[in-house]
Amino acid sequence: MRELTIRRISGRLFHPCSAEFWLEDPAAAQQEIEGVGCRLLGTVEPEEEKSFWIPKTEVTVFVRMDWHGQIITAGSLTVPEGEDAVACTAKDQMLPGQSRSVVLSIAGSGVERKVMDQYQKAERVRKIVLVFSILAGIGIGLFFASRRPPTPKTITFDADGLQLTLSSSFQESGDRAEGFSRAYYSNDSAVQVARYPFSEADGMTLEEFAASKAKWLAPDGWKQLADPQQPLCFEYTFTADDGDAHTDLAAFYVGTDAFWLVRYDCETDDYPEEHVEYLESAASVTVP
């Protein structure tokens, strides 16, 4: 036997559920995956590292995850024959403001990588069904459009006490980056909220706290928006996992017992258009 160590890391956004790792083992199979009899090695949580024992022969390790109540295969890893221990990294990936399918990509030294696309396939099927549903409903929608009350242009979310006003295209989601407690998505933007009790800020002023978090969010540099302004805001640009440039607006607030961070994100090409809406939303935020 030899040791397989798996370290699961998150991107800027991550899938919050456990990942199950199954080993190719027809003799002790608990279930069949991709036509292969497998037994469960164990589960790995986000930002967790675990080690498992595997045979010295060439074997395949499958990754299974829950996606909206359906257990599907997220990826597989072929470990070649050998006696040395194997270490690999499992990374959750998701693109903010785009198709929010989550892919678990796995890479290890000397290990073949095979990324599965079930998430993207399921998302494409969902979109096709959605398009047909929309086309079927257009006639009915046009008929009743004049009788419907006007659709609100904005919606206010309660993010653990913080009041956040966004355009009505936003919806709350459970997919959020590490350190953030709330996340909201539209077609081209992502907004996330984090609360930091004063006990975690070590007596910092709002300016000191904002600078420390800006350094965490943008280690390569950021720009503070010109004063006077309320709230305190920083801008920064980074390259996402898919290679696209993103620009964020980070707004900071001080409440009665905590600091708050609201992060607005979109692709850099869209930022000039979204910038004004982000500032309007940031100015409307109230904290407890």
C-alpha positions, 0 to 999 in steps of 0.5 A: 500500500502507499499513501495518497494525500489530497489537499482541497483548495478554493478559488475566489469562489467555491463550492461549499459541500463535501467532496467524496473520493472513491477508489477503483476496487471491483473486489470491494465495490460499494457502487459503480462509477463510470462503469467501474466498481468503487469503494469510498475512501472518504470525504474532503471538506473545502480547505482541508487536507486528508491522506488515504491508503491506495494500492501500488498498482495503477488505480483510478480515483473518482470525485463525487459531489452534490450539485443542487441535490444531485450527486454527480461525478466532478472528476477523476484521477488516474494514479500510475503504478508505483511505490512512492506516496502521491500528493495532489491538489483538488481545486474548486473553480467557479466564474462569477457572473457567468455559468456558475457550474463548479468543476473540481480539477485535480493535478498531481506530480506525475499524475494524469489529470482528467476533468469531467464536464458533467456540470457544464453539460447539466447547465447547457441542458438547463439553459435549453429548457429555460429558452423553450420555457421562455419562448412558450411564455412570451405570448402569455406574458405580452397579453398580461403585461399591461395588467401587471404591476411594474417590476421593481428596479431594485431589491434590498437584501438583509445580509445578516443585518446589513441592508444592501440594495441592488438591481432586481436582476440579482439573486442570492446564492450559496456559492461564495468565497472563503471569508464571506457570509453572503453572495448575490449574482446577476448576469454579469456581476457578483456581490459578496458581504463579510462581517468582521467583529471588532475583536478580530480587528485588534483596535484598528480604525476603519481606514487601517482595517480597510487597508489590511483587507484591501491588501488581502484582496489585492496583494498586487495593488489597489487604488483608493477612490478620491475623497471626500467620499462615503463609504471608504472604497478601493478599486483593484484588478486581477486575473480570474481562474479562467484568464479573464481580467476582473475589476472589483470595488470594495466598500468598507463600513463600521457598525456598532460591533463590527466592520463590514466589507461589501465586494462588487465584482465584474469583468474589467470590460464591463466595469466602466458601465457597472461602476456607477451602479456599484457606487450607488449601491455602496452609498445606500448600504446601512449597517447595524 
